[in-house]
Amino acid sequence: MEALVEPEVENEDGESRCGDLCFIDKGLRSISELSLDSALRAINLHCNNISKIKAIDHIWNLQHLDMSSNQISQIEGLNTLTKLRTLNLSCNLITRIEGLKALTNLTRLNLSYNHINDLSGLMPLHGIKHKLRYIDLHSNCIDSIHHLLQCTVGLRFLTNLILEKNGEDNPVCHLPGYRAVMLQTLPQLRILDCKNIFGEPVNMAEINSSHLQCFEGLLDNLVSSDSPLNISEDEIFDGMPVVTPPIDEVAPLDHFTSNSLIDNVPEKDLRPKRDTDVTSESDYGNRKECNRKIPRRSKIPYYSKTIQTVKHHSKNNNAFISCNRKMKPPFFKELHVRSSLVNSNILEESEKQKTEIIKVNNGSSENATYRALVEELDQEREKRWKAEQTEKKLMDYIDELHKHANEKKDIHSLALLTTDRLKEIIFKERNSKLQLEIMVHSLQNEIKKLTIELIKARDQQEDHVRHLRTLEKALEKKERQKGQQQAAQMRLIQEVELKAAAADREINLLRTSLHQEKEQVQQLHELLALKEQEHRKDLETREFFSEAEFQEALAKEIAKEERKHEQVIKEYQDQIDALNQQYMDLENEFRIALTVEARRFKDVKDGFENVATELAKSKHALVWAQRKENESSSLIKDLTSMVKEQKTKLAEVSKLKQETATNLQNQINTLEILSEDDKQKSIQIELLKHEKMQLISELAAKESLIYGLRTERKVWGHELAQQGSSLAQNHGRLEAQIESLCRENESLRKASERDNDTLRIKCKIVEDQTETIGKLKECLQEREEQIKILHEKITEIQKCTQEQLDEKSSQLDEIIEKLERHNERKEKLKQQLKVKELELEEIRKAYSTLNQKWHDKGELLCHLEMQVKEVKENFENKERKLKAERDKSIELQKDAIEMLHSMDDAFKKQVDAIVEAHQAEIIQLASEKQKCIDSANLKVHQVEEEMRGLLEETCKNKKAMEIKIKQLAFALNQIQQEM
């Protein structure tokens, strides 16, 4: 368990505690129980019963979250917390890592004491965007090292990884070679399982307290990743440990010896001296080559604080080289002229002697002396010719040696240039690899985004297809409804027509009944007239009754007639009421039918408008989908082109790798050959050691220097151990050391060859001189003066040669001492070479693994390209199908729209025709009804007038009858009175 988050917040941000929230061991079951402010910076919910991470989406500024010792089984709900820096989910029930993609500022992640066996959630954190530096995964269930490396190799800023702590580990920690594989494949790591790269335990509290070390580790990682490629030789030698005392002691000696050699060299030794001093005559005289040529002159390895002295020596040596170059052609000319002058002087002296002898001996001895002189001249000419031939041979040999040295120097300069170019190529390759990895990650992300967009586009297309199908179904339903409505309208029209026919029939019946009633009325009138006539006849014929009886009979008859008349009027009124009720019912039915038709027409119109809007939306969605499809197709084309370019680049990289491998193999072979030569020379040096046992005392004095060098080597090794933070740095240093060793070996070999050549040349010169001196002594015994001169010359030459021999012997002694020192240095370097060879083998193994990984990545890229091609082909086929379906749907849509328009026009025409027909029929029916009502009213009025006339007539008749009855009564009264 780690410490709480709050002190970390104060240390990192320096803010007040008002933005922190701490609920430790409060028995919380859910975060939603709390009311969290959106301005919080740190939340500590340690030791609760929380099962899900939720209700913290609104806390945008949250930087530290501690939910350890809970019951969380899944990492979720963190997508909006982009400013989160530390996350502690230890002591939970988590089985896999997920949901961390949006946490771009996350630097510390603690998932210890869980049940994690799946680390695939760390894959989205690969790249430069994420800044994860610290991961704690101890006490989990991780058992696959391949899965672990696959998920953590892309974490560029990861410096601290903990899989084992205080005896709590993972199953992967028990695998053989686990730590070496992890440190080899993850060069950015500084601390693994609470130990640094060298296996020393690290105090995690100090690391947690100082967060600046993370940034230092990041800078070291960047330097280590670039060091084997960018470092020039000056920087390599600057980076080596400082060993000042022995170098400061040796450098003046070397400078003194070089100056003494330059000052004491005679003119005759200039020719071999050029072979020993001149190191490079290449055209590339830049600073790198000058720095590379320094070890050949000084024969002492560089160190950081001795570069200035070495540069000073190189300036002096370069000046001396220029002097030697200027002196070379005249020197050979002087040798040739001197030899010719000596020969001419000898000839002149011999001729003078001949003349003198001829003058003295004019006698018989002339022929003998002449013959002797001719023989001597022939012998001298032969010797002169031999000397000239030897001189020519020596000149040719020296020229060949110079050519060979120049060729070797050119080869060496070319090798140095090739190494520089190889370093630059390797640096470019690594940069290209990094760029390719970044491009691959970006392309993978783009492919994922494109797949998501394709899935979304497919879903949208499916939704559009479903929507179109639903629209088609709705259109079919609406067409059915329209058919049903038309059928219902036809039925209503038929019913209305039937009702109208029934109404016509009723009207006809009413008309017939009116005619019948009129006929009956006429018959009644006729009957009344007949009855009146009969009554009149009866009155005329009948006897007069009494007034009471007559009044009773009249009252009875009048009552009967009134009843009959009332019954007839009631029947007529009931018929009129029934007809009015039927007319009202018909009007109500027409009104209901018109309202229903209007409602249905409105529903149809609304549905049509909805369908039109939906069709417009679907068209817009189709246009948008087409644009998206075009964009996705263009993106896929760009992706395919990028993949092809990457394949070509990878092929070029593989070719360059093969070339570098072959060059490295050639260099290794040359180094082996040089090591064999060094072995042979070491055997020769051992033989010289056995011969020179007198120098043991001096070697004892030099052992102090060796002890100092050893101590310096220990310090150097310690500093190298401190500086060796990653395999890339070790690789760069190995290359630099191998190059320095190769240069030292080459310088030693060339120095020994030059020394041997100088010794041989000088020995030959001494032998030639001694031979010439002996011959001159034998030939010039007679000439004492010339002998004296020659003796003086010979003594001078002997003195010079003796001095030269003494100097050369001292130089040889110094060279032997240097050779012994270099022999001891060689033994040390051999041991270092063995160690470095082992490291080289390890590097080769790592290189083979990396090559295999690149090969696997190439296969993966090929597989991805095939998948992209398949996806592209499938997408093109689907696009074609969708375009065909779209065209068909557009045609069907157009046909449907045309059908809808035609149906709408036809329906509108039918509705208009029906409405017009209905209105005409209604108007006709209303006019006919009005006419019928008017005619009925007229008839009723006429009947009423007739009835009124009849009533008036009956009233008049009644009045007349009453008058008559009164007259009769009056007459009867008069008759009775008279009687």
DORO-235209 format. One line per 3 residues: their letters; for each residue x, y, z of C-alpha. Coordinates in pm, whole numbers, plus 50000, padded with zeros to 5 digits. Example, Ala and Ser with C-alpha at 12.3 -4.5 7.8 and 13.67 -1.06 7.14 Angstrom:
BEGIN
AS	51230,49550,50780  51367,49894,50714
! end
This chain:
BEGIN
MEA	50000,50000,50000  50121,50345,49914  50083,50659,50113
LVE	49784,50880,50079  49740,51111,49786  49698,51438,49973
PEV	50059,51496,50063  50155,51420,49706  49913,51686,49592
ENE	50070,51939,49818  50418,51845,49707  50342,51849,49338
DGE	50108,52141,49299  50166,52343,49607  49801,52431,49634
SRC	49586,52456,49946  49393,52164,50087  49059,52325,50010
GDL	49051,52137,49678  49105,51793,49843  48847,51539,49963
CFI	48929,51258,50207  48684,50982,50313  48901,50703,50456
DKG	48725,50400,50605  48379,50561,50603  48187,50254,50482
LRS	48084,50414,50153  47913,50185,49899  47894,50425,49606
ISE	48051,50755,49506  47704,50889,49425  47638,50913,49800
LSL	47878,51211,49807  47815,51558,49670  48139,51623,49482
DSA	48243,51971,49371  48373,52010,49015  48673,52212,49141
LRA	48828,51925,49339  49194,51842,49272  49239,51527,49485
INL	49003,51256,49613  49099,50988,49869  48842,50708,49916
HCN	49074,50450,50073  48928,50147,50253  48558,50163,50161
NIS	48305,49927,49995  48282,50096,49655  48219,49853,49366
KIK	48205,50090,49065  48382,50407,48956  48103,50648,48868
AID	47962,50994,48942  48302,51166,48894  48264,51261,48526
HIW	48198,51627,48610  48523,51676,48808  48728,51813,48517
NLQ	49026,51937,48724  49084,51616,48922  49456,51534,48936
HLD	49489,51265,49208  49250,50976,49275  49300,50709,49545
MSS	49040,50430,49553  49256,50157,49706  49118,49883,49933
NQI	48772,49875,49776  48570,49618,49577  48624,49756,49226
SQI	48628,49490,48955  48647,49707,48640  48828,50030,48546
EGL	48563,50261,48400  48420,50612,48422  48757,50790,48377
NTL	48720,50912,48018  48657,51278,48112  48941,51305,48367
TKL	49204,51429,48120  49406,51612,48390  49447,51307,48617
RTL	49811,51251,48716  49810,50977,48982  49571,50683,49005
NLS	49580,50432,49293  49354,50124,49255  49552,49878,49465
CNL	49387,49607,49678  49079,49563,49458  48926,49288,49240
ITR	49050,49407,48899  49137,49137,48644  49231,49342,48339
IEG	49355,49693,48258  49119,49904,48048  48961,50248,48021
LKA	49286,50451,48047  49307,50583,47690  49179,50935,47768
LTN	49422,50988,48060  49693,51173,47863  49850,51338,48173
LTR	49867,51020,48386  50219,50975,48530  50172,50726,48819
LNL	49958,50411,48817  49932,50172,49114  49745,49845,49049
SYN	49917,49622,49305  49739,49350,49502  49479,49272,49234
HIN	49408,48973,49006  49534,49126,48681  49639,48891,48401
DLS	49552,49106,48098  49753,49424,48025  49597,49509,47689
GLM	49465,49836,47835  49821,49974,47828  49834,49947,47446
PLH	49637,50275,47390  49891,50454,47614  50177,50395,47367
GIK	50341,50689,47198  50452,51039,47286  50106,51174,47382
HKL	50093,50979,47709  50334,51050,47995  50311,50738,48212
RYI	50636,50703,48410  50554,50482,48709  50360,50150,48712
DLH	50323,49926,49019  50189,49576,48937  50332,49360,49214
SNC	50118,49082,49367  49912,49012,49053  49866,48717,48812
IDS	50084,48819,48514  50240,48503,48368  50332,48588,48004
IHH	50651,48787,47942  50565,48823,47573  50230,48985,47659
LLQ	50402,49205,47918  50666,49328,47671  50407,49376,47396
CTV	50195,49596,47622  50482,49801,47775  50734,49838,47488
GLR	50554,50145,47349  50546,50338,47681  50816,50591,47586
FLT	50838,50768,47924  50821,50458,48147  51117,50470,48389
NLI	50993,50275,48691  50820,49934,48666  50749,49724,48974
LEK	50647,49359,48934  50809,49233,49255  50826,49411,49590
NGE	50889,49283,49943  50852,48919,49836  50517,48986,49660
DNP	50561,48917,49288  50401,48783,48971  50448,48440,48805
VCH	50644,48606,48524  50919,48705,48772  51019,48338,48814
LPG	51100,48287,48445  51473,48245,48360  51636,48561,48225
YRA	51335,48774,48314  51530,49079,48432  51780,49074,48144
VML	51503,49046,47885  51307,49327,48043  51605,49563,48061
QTL	51712,49472,47709  51375,49526,47542  51277,49829,47755
PQL	51583,50060,47736  51387,50350,47885  51361,50173,48224
RIL	51566,50316,48513  51423,50109,48794  51288,49753,48773
DCK	51146,49586,49084  51291,49852,49319  51642,49800,49170
NIF	51839,50010,48926  51997,49883,48604  52303,49747,48791
GEP	52092,49548,49038  52146,49784,49330  51845,49842,49558
VNM	51684,50185,49532  51508,50378,49808  51159,50432,49666
AEI	51073,50694,49929  51344,50926,49801  51226,50871,49444
NSS	50866,50941,49540  50973,51255,49729  51171,51406,49438
HLQ	50975,51408,49115  51249,51587,48924  51436,51257,48879
CFE	51166,51148,48638  51257,51437,48410  51630,51359,48450
GLL	51558,50997,48360  51369,51116,48055  51665,51330,47945
DNL	51908,51042,48005  51684,50816,47803  51683,51064,47515
VSS	52062,51095,47534  52103,50717,47548  51879,50670,47248
DSP	52081,50918,47042  52434,50855,47173  52540,50559,46954
LNI	52449,50751,46643  52528,51119,46683  52844,51105,46892
SED	53154,51207,46704  53492,51081,46808  53575,51403,46990
EIF	53262,51359,47200  53345,50993,47266  53688,51085,47391
DGM	53541,51374,47587  53299,51134,47751  53576,50904,47874
PVV	53694,50932,48235  53965,51179,48331  54306,51024,48398
TPP	54536,51322,48431  54849,51230,48630  54996,50949,48416
IDE	54903,51121,48092  55055,51446,48209  55370,51252,48291
VAP	55383,51064,47963  55286,51349,47730  55597,51564,47800
LDH	55818,51261,47748  55660,51194,47413  55684,51560,47320
FTS	56052,51567,47427  56137,51253,47235  55958,51376,46923
NSL	56136,51712,46941  56472,51547,47003  56416,51320,46705
IDN	56326,51616,46490  56629,51817,46602  56883,51532,46575
VPE	56776,51385,46243  57045,51432,45976  56984,51485,45609
KDL	57045,51123,45522  56769,51010,45761  56501,51231,45614
RPK	56387,50965,45377  56294,50702,45642  56170,50974,45875
RDT	55905,51063,45627  55782,50707,45645  55755,50720,46021
DVT	55602,51067,46060  55373,51121,45769  55039,50968,45861
SES	54780,51089,45618  54778,51265,45286  54406,51228,45215
DYG	54202,51510,45070  53962,51517,45365  54164,51729,45609
NRK	53878,51816,45837  53872,51814,46213  53752,51457,46250
ECN	54043,51317,46051  54291,51531,46241  54150,51403,46566
RKI	54164,51049,46437  54528,51089,46329  54644,51207,46670
PRR	54689,50860,46825  54926,50757,46547  55170,51032,46643
SKI	55133,51029,47019  55087,50651,47061  54902,50724,47387
PYY	54521,50688,47423  54315,51004,47451  54153,51132,47761
SKT	53923,51424,47813  54170,51671,47965  54464,51591,47734
IQT	54301,51693,47408  54462,52035,47407  54813,51895,47453
VKH	54746,51639,47183  54625,51912,46951  54945,52105,47027
HSK	55152,51798,46942  54953,51748,46627  55025,52106,46523
NNN	55396,52054,46577  55389,51726,46395  55192,51877,46109
AFI	55453,52151,46083  55726,51890,46076  55534,51692,45815
SCN	55509,52000,45597  55883,52052,45637  55950,51693,45539
RKM	55722,51726,45239  55908,52036,45130  56245,51873,45183
KPP	56182,51545,45010  56248,51622,44639  56563,51829,44693
FFK	56695,51566,44933  56694,51293,44669  56846,51534,44420
ELH	57127,51621,44666  57202,51254,44720  57231,51195,44347
VRS	57443,51509,44293  57673,51424,44583  57734,51075,44453
SLV	57804,51209,44104  58042,51477,44245  58233,51221,44446
NSN	58268,51000,44141  58378,51295,43923  58638,51403,44181
ILE	58771,51053,44199  58793,51040,43821  58969,51376,43803
ESE	59219,51279,44069  59282,50949,43899  59332,51128,43565
KQK	59578,51372,43728  59770,51086,43878  59770,50917,43542
TEI	59913,51222,43376  60178,51255,43644  60272,50889,43619
IKV	60286,50917,43240  60509,51220,43267  60748,51054,43515
NNG	60759,50714,43352  60800,50785,42990  60976,50464,42939
SSE	60882,50104,42930  60654,50128,43228  60402,50338,43031
NAT	60206,50045,42893  60195,49861,43224  60078,50165,43413
YRA	59830,50246,43143  59687,49898,43158  59670,49911,43537
LVE	59498,50245,43527  59248,50121,43268  59173,49817,43482
ELD	59128,50040,43786  58902,50267,43585  58695,49970,43472
QER	58668,49846,43829  58565,50190,43949  58310,50219,43669
EKR	58168,49878,43763  58148,49984,44130  57990,50314,44029
WKA	57736,50133,43812  57659,49890,44096  57621,50181,44338
EQT	57391,50359,44096  57186,50039,44050  57160,49990,44426
EKK	57067,50356,44461  56794,50317,44196  56668,50002,44366
LMD	56660,50183,44700  56477,50476,44543  56225,50241,44383
YID	56184,50053,44709  56135,50380,44898  55880,50496,44639
ELH	55696,50165,44671  55703,50200,45048  55565,50552,45019
KHA	55296,50433,44781  55208,50144,45011  55192,50380,45311
NEK	54978,50625,45116  54749,50344,45007  54717,50225,45366
KDI	54647,50580,45477  54390,50623,45203  54232,50292,45299
HSL	54231,50397,45663  54079,50735,45579  53821,50563,45362
ALL	53749,50321,45645  53704,50612,45883  53479,50789,45636
TTD	53278,50471,45584  53244,50428,45960  53123,50787,45988
RLK	52884,50731,45704  52770,50405,45859  52711,50583,46188
EII	52514,50853,46010  52321,50586,45819  52250,50396,46143
FKE	52137,50721,46306  51915,50795,46009  51785,50439,46018
RNS	51700,50466,46383  51533,50800,46329  51347,50652,46035
KLQ	51254,50353,46251  51120,50584,46518  50935,50786,46257
LEI	50803,50466,46102  50690,50341,46442  50518,50673,46505
MVH	50366,50657,46157  50257,50296,46218  50097,50393,46547
SLQ	49927,50693,46386  49817,50478,46091  49686,50213,46328
NEI	49492,50481,46514  49364,50621,46184  49271,50269,46070
KKL	49086,50217,46395  48912,50553,46352  48830,50469,45993
TIE	48697,50127,46091  48484,50295,46357  48363,50547,46099
LIK	48296,50264,45854  48101,50077,46119  47911,50397,46196
ARD	47849,50456,45825  47731,50098,45787  47505,50138,46085
QQE	47375,50463,45941  47321,50295,45605  47139,50011,45776
DHV	46933,50267,45965  46859,50446,45638  46764,50119,45474
RHL	46544,50035,45768  46396,50383,45755  46332,50343,45382
RTL	46170,50008,45445  45956,50159,45716  45869,50442,45476
EKA	45780,50189,45208  45569,50000,45459  45408,50327,45568
LEK	45342,50414,45202  45190,50072,45148  44980,50116,45460
KER	44874,50462,45344  44789,50326,45001  44585,50056,45167
QKG	44422,50316,45387  44356,50528,45079  44202,50226,44910
QQQ	43998,50154,45219  43898,50522,45237  43804,50521,44872
AAQ	43604,50201,44925  43440,50357,45231  43371,50674,45033
MRL	43222,50466,44753  43013,50281,45005  42903,50608,45162
IQE	42825,50746,44818  42628,50433,44735  42448,50455,45067
VEL	42383,50825,45007  42260,50742,44656  42041,50468,44798
KAA	41910,50707,45058  41853,50969,44790  41673,50710,44578
AAD	41466,50614,44880  41396,50982,44941  41292,51019,44573
REI	41069,50721,44611  40920,50863,44926  40875,51198,44751
NLL	40705,51019,44463  40491,50831,44709  40413,51159,44884
RTS	40329,51310,44548  40100,51015,44465  39953,51037,44812
LHQ	39897,51413,44761  39732,51341,44428  39521,51077,44595
EKE	39439,51315,44876  39349,51582,44622  39128,51333,44447
QVQ	38981,51235,44779  38927,51602,44861  38761,51647,44525
QLH	38558,51339,44592  38476,51479,44932  38373,51805,44773
ELL	38163,51614,44529  38023,51407,44811  37958,51719,45010
ALK	37790,51874,44713  37588,51557,44663  37513,51538,45030
EQE	37415,51901,45032  37189,51834,44737  37058,51522,44908
HRK	37027,51716,45227  36846,51985,45052  36626,51727,44893
DLE	36582,51563,45226  36505,51894,45379  36267,51964,45109
TRE	36115,51623,45135  36171,51552,45504  35947,51668,45764
FFS	36061,51932,46000  36155,51812,46336  36153,51995,46653
EAE	36431,52228,46727  36583,52020,47005  36600,51704,46806
FQE	36724,51890,46506  36993,52059,46710  37103,51728,46864
ALA	37127,51561,46529  37319,51857,46390  37554,51855,46688
KEI	37620,51484,46648  37688,51517,46278  37907,51820,46328
AKE	38106,51641,46598  38158,51340,46375  38273,51557,46089
ERK	38503,51755,46315  38658,51437,46451  38715,51302,46104
HEQ	38861,51633,45995  39094,51646,46300  39208,51289,46238
VIK	39288,51371,45875  39474,51686,45981  39670,51488,46242
EYQ	39767,51225,45984  39882,51495,45746  40078,51669,46024
DQI	40244,51337,46127  40345,51274,45769  40489,51625,45740
DAL	40679,51581,46068  40819,51242,45952  40931,51393,45622
NQQ	41096,51685,45801  41269,51442,46040  41396,51232,45748
YMD	41524,51546,45576  41706,51655,45895  41853,51307,45929
LEN	41975,51321,45569  42130,51662,45628  42305,51536,45944
EFR	42433,51229,45760  42567,51448,45477  42734,51677,45727
IAL	42893,51382,45915  43010,51232,45586  43162,51565,45478
TVE	43340,51610,45815  43473,51251,45798  43593,51308,45442
ARR	43755,51635,45545  43929,51467,45838  44051,51183,45620
FKD	44169,51428,45358  44359,51622,45627  44511,51298,45760
VKD	44617,51197,45409  44760,51543,45347  44951,51541,45679
GFE	45083,51192,45607  45193,51301,45261  45372,51605,45407
NVA	45541,51384,45670  45645,51141,45401  45779,51428,45192
TEL	45981,51564,45488  46111,51215,45569  46207,51167,45205
AKS	46395,51499,45212  46572,51391,45530  46655,51054,45378
KHA	46790,51230,45068  47005,51455,45287  47124,51152,45484
LVW	47202,50969,45159  47403,51268,45032  47589,51283,45365
AQR	47654,50908,45354  47784,50942,44997  48019,51220,45107
KEN	48138,51011,45398  48189,50716,45166  48390,50932,44927
ESS	48599,51068,45214  48653,50717,45353  48751,50589,45007
SLI	48999,50877,44966  49137,50806,45314  49171,50438,45232
KDL	49356,50527,44910  49588,50753,45108  49641,50475,45361
TSM	49724,50224,45090  49972,50468,44934  50126,50532,45275
VKE	50150,50157,45341  50322,50107,45005  50568,50387,45081
QKT	50635,50234,45419  50697,49896,45257  50948,50053,45021
KLA	51113,50234,45311  51124,49913,45513  51280,49731,45217
EVS	51544,50004,45192  51602,49984,45566  51645,49606,45545
KLK	51893,49649,45258  52087,49906,45458  52083,49670,45755
QET	52227,49392,45541  52494,49627,45406  52585,49743,45758
ATN	52596,49379,45872  52832,49290,45587  53048,49594,45661
LQN	53061,49504,46028  53155,49148,45937  53433,49277,45712
QIN	53555,49503,45990  53549,49212,46233  53750,49002,45987
TLE	54004,49282,45947  54024,49313,46324  54087,48940,46352
ILS	54364,48965,46092  54513,49259,46280  54489,49065,46605
EDD	54680,48776,46443  54947,49023,46326  54959,49163,46676
KQK	55007,48812,46812  55300,48754,46580  55451,49086,46678
SIQ	55392,49007,47043  55593,48685,46991  55874,48890,46838
IEL	55854,49134,47125  55876,48848,47375  56190,48730,47200
LKH	56328,49081,47230  56235,49074,47597  56436,48758,47652
EKM	56730,48924,47480  56692,49249,47676  56679,49125,48035
QLI	56884,49423,48145  56577,49649,48139  56406,49474,48432
SEL	56512,49745,48675  56363,50014,48455  56043,49807,48418
AAK	56015,49799,48797  56028,50176,48791  55759,50182,48526
ESL	55534,49949,48728  55427,50247,48930  55299,50402,48613
IYG	55119,50075,48531  54967,50075,48878  54848,50431,48819
LRT	54706,50327,48484  54530,50035,48648  54381,50263,48912
ERK	54280,50499,48634  54130,50204,48449  53933,50111,48761
VWG	53809,50470,48790  53733,50464,48419  53542,50137,48458
HEL	53350,50278,48753  53256,50588,48555  53165,50372,48257
AQQ	52946,50161,48483  52778,50479,48603  52739,50613,48253
GSS	52626,50283,48097  52253,50339,48145  52130,50156,47840
LAQ	52232,49913,47568  52252,50188,47310  52520,50372,47515
NHG	52712,50049,47568  52693,49983,47198  52826,50330,47115
RLE	53105,50301,47368  53195,49957,47242  53222,50090,46891
AQI	53436,50382,47009  53664,50156,47216  53694,49906,46931
ESL	53786,50188,46694  54041,50326,46941  54188,49979,46994
CRE	54206,49921,46621  54376,50255,46575  54626,50185,46851
NES	54697,49842,46705  54743,49992,46361  54963,50271,46502
LRK	55176,50017,46692  55202,49792,46391  55298,50081,46165
ASE	55545,50215,46421  55709,49873,46449  55717,49835,46071
RDN	55867,50181,46032  56125,50113,46300  56220,49785,46132
DTL	56240,49958,45794  56458,50236,45934  56686,49985,46102
RIK	56722,49782,45784  56786,50090,45573  57043,50222,45818
CKI	57215,49886,45842  57237,49870,45464  57369,50224,45454
VED	57631,50142,45718  57732,49826,45533  57759,50013,45201
QTE	57962,50285,45368  58200,50037,45530  58245,49854,45199
TIG	58315,50176,45014  58561,50283,45287  58750,49952,45269
KLK	58767,49964,44894  58884,50323,44902  59153,50230,45158
ECL	59281,49947,44935  59268,50156,44616  59406,50484,44753
QER	59699,50369,44964  59940,50534,44722  59788,50874,44753
EEQ	59849,50975,45112  59705,51318,45089  59385,51190,44948
IKI	59394,50911,45208  59427,51166,45483  59138,51362,45342
LHE	58941,51043,45305  59040,50940,45661  58918,51272,45791
KIT	58598,51232,45601  58565,50875,45718  58629,50977,46080
EIQ	58370,51250,46050  58127,51008,45891  58204,50749,46161
KCT	58150,51006,46432  57819,51105,46277  57719,50745,46230
QEQ	57828,50663,46585  57625,50951,46718  57337,50837,46505
LDE	57386,50480,46625  57393,50600,46984  57082,50803,46926
KSS	56916,50514,46748  57020,50277,47028  56868,50516,47281
QLD	56564,50542,47058  56559,50163,47030  56577,50135,47407
EII	56292,50381,47440  56101,50200,47168  56159,49868,47343
EKL	56035,50020,47667  55734,50153,47482  55686,49815,47319
ERH	55693,49645,47658  55448,49898,47791  55233,49852,47486
NER	55262,49476,47526  55125,49499,47875  54864,49739,47742
KEK	54787,49486,47470  54732,49211,47724  54493,49436,47909
LKQ	54327,49530,47585  54302,49164,47491  54114,49100,47811
QLK	53895,49399,47735  53852,49268,47382  53733,48935,47518
VKE	53486,49113,47740  53378,49333,47454  53350,49031,47224
LEL	53112,48874,47475  52919,49200,47482  52928,49205,47103
EEI	52782,48855,47097  52507,48972,47329  52452,49274,47106
RKA	52441,49048,46803  52184,48834,46975  51984,49146,47058
YST	52030,49262,46700  51905,48925,46573  51604,48947,46804
LNQ	51541,49301,46685  51583,49190,46326  51337,48909,46389
KWH	51099,49158,46546  51132,49385,46245  51076,49085,46022
DKG	50764,49000,46222  50657,49362,46200  50709,49350,45824
ELL	50497,49039,45805  50237,49211,46021  50247,49510,45789
CHL	50205,49279,45488  49919,49108,45666  49769,49446,45752
EMQ	49812,49556,45393  49634,49243,45274  49360,49306,45527
VKE	49339,49669,45414  49317,49551,45052  49048,49299,45145
VKE	48864,49563,45345  48902,49801,45052  48772,49540,44806
NFE	48485,49452,45039  48418,49820,45089  48426,49881,44713
NKE	48192,49586,44653  47963,49705,44928  47993,50056,44791
RKL	47894,49930,44446  47605,49733,44593  47501,50030,44802
KAE	47528,50258,44499  47316,50013,44297  47070,49986,44584
RDK	47080,50363,44620  47012,50408,44249  46733,50153,44271
SIE	46597,50317,44582  46623,50658,44415  46441,50523,44109
LQK	46184,50353,44332  46161,50671,44533  46110,50873,44216
DAI	45852,50622,44095  45688,50628,44437  45692,51007,44438
EML	45549,51012,44086  45291,50754,44190  45218,50957,44501
HSM	45185,51274,44293  44967,51095,44039  44764,50930,44315
DDA	44745,51260,44495  44632,51437,44178  44385,51160,44101
FKK	44268,51156,44459  44238,51534,44459  44049,51519,44130
QVD	43826,51240,44263  43772,51425,44588  43705,51748,44400
AIV	43473,51566,44162  43301,51388,44449  43277,51711,44647
EAH	43145,51895,44343  42902,51612,44271  42801,51607,44635
QAE	42764,51979,44640  42565,51970,44313  42355,51684,44443
IIQ	42312,51860,44774  42219,52178,44594  41982,51982,44368
LAS	41838,51794,44663  41809,52117,44859  41642,52287,44562
EKQ	41420,51988,44501  41343,51964,44869  41279,52335,44881
KCI	41060,52300,44577  40881,52004,44738  40845,52197,45061
DSA	40723,52501,44872  40485,52289,44669  40374,52108,44985
NLK	40334,52442,45162  40140,52572,44865  39928,52263,44867
VHQ	39882,52288,45240  39798,52655,45198  39561,52570,44923
VEE	39408,52295,45134  39391,52532,45425  39230,52794,45205
EMR	38993,52532,45068  38922,52415,45421  38880,52774,45528
GLL	38649,52823,45232  38466,52506,45327  38450,52619,45684
EET	38333,52959,45579  38081,52796,45352  37981,52562,45631
CKN	37965,52862,45863  37762,53046,45609  37549,52739,45554
KKA	37525,52700,45925  37430,53060,45962  37188,53021,45675
MEI	37062,52700,45833  37035,52876,46166  36856,53161,45998
KIK	36641,52912,45822  36593,52716,46141  36515,53040,46318
QLA	36278,53127,46041  36133,52777,46064  36119,52804,46438
FAL	35970,53146,46408  35731,53011,46151  35658,52706,46369
NQI	35605,52933,46668  35378,53145,46467  35204,52828,46350
QQE	35179,52703,46705  35061,53039,46821  34814,53042,46548
M	34710,52701,46639
! end
